[in-house]
């Protein structure tokens, strides 16, 4: 039995939307996109942090965004250097984010 993913079809025409595009999107593409978005938020929170110094909420949001961005960067380093097999990349995202959040919690409670 053929599934919609296995069936061949005509190429998309200009302006046509693929109904299966979200299901076919690779997890690495979403990680890449979220890392780029977090870079924009780092710049935003860094500017706010410089304008409003010693605001714990802004420091927390900057720190959280930095941890998120760094965790996704560590994921890329682990995959690019073949330290983790590519077939485990889907499981690598929650692990590096969880470890990053644990480190963040420890550092945050030591500081405050």
N, C-alpha and C positions, 0 to 999 in steps of 0.2 A: 504494500500500500504506500502510495506516495504522499508525502506531506507537502504543504505549501512551500516550505523551504527547499525541497528537493526538485520541485517542478521547474522546468525552464520556462522562461517567458520572454517576451520582447523587452528590449532595453527601455528604460524610462524616457519619456519625451520631455522636452523643455517645459518646466513648470509642473510636471506631474510629481506627486508625492508617493513614496514607497510606503505602503501600509504596514510593512513588516520591519521598517527601519529601526524602531526602538528595540525590537526583539533580536535583531541581528547585530546591534551595536556591541562592540567588543568592550569588556570591562576596562581594558587599558585606555580606551578612548575617553571613557567617563572620568577615570582617574586623572588623565592629562588635562581634561577640561576643568575639573574641580581645582587642580593645582594652579592653573592659570587664573581662575577666578579668585582663589585665595591670595594670589600675588597682588591683585588689585586691592583687595581688602587690607592687606598688609600696608600698602602705601597709604590708604585712607586712614587706618587706625594710627599709623606712625605720625602722620600729619596732625591728627587730633591729639595724639599723646604729646607732641611738641607744643601744641597750642594750649592745651589744658593739662599742665603737669600735675602729677600726684592725684589723679582721679582713678581710684581702684577699678571702677567698671571699665574704663578705657584700657587700663593696663591688663586687665583680665582678658578682654576681647582681643587685644594685640597678641598676648601670650597664647591664647587659644588658636588664633589664626596662624601664628608662627609654628605651633606644634603640628597643626593639620598639614601645613605646607611642607614642613620638614619630614613628616611621616610619609607623605606621598613621594618625596624626594628620595628617602631611604629605600622605599619600595623599588624605585627605578634603579638605584645603584645596585641593590641586591639582584635584580633581574639582569641588568646589563653586564655585571661581572660574573654571571653564572654561579652565584652563591646560592641561589634558589632556583629550582627547576621551573620552567615557564608554565608547566601544567598546574602549579600551585599558586599562580598569581591571584586567582579569585579569593583564595583564603588568606593571602598575604595582606590585603588591605585591612580587614578588621584586626588582624594581629598587630600590625605596626601602629594603627590608630589607637588600639587599646593600650599598648605599651607606652605610646606617647602621652595619652591622657593620664596614665598612672604616674609617669614621671612629672607631668605638669601638676597633678594634685599634690605630690610630695613637695615639689619646689614651692608651689603657691602657699601651702600651709606652713612651710618653714619661714617664708618671707612675711606672711601676714598672720 
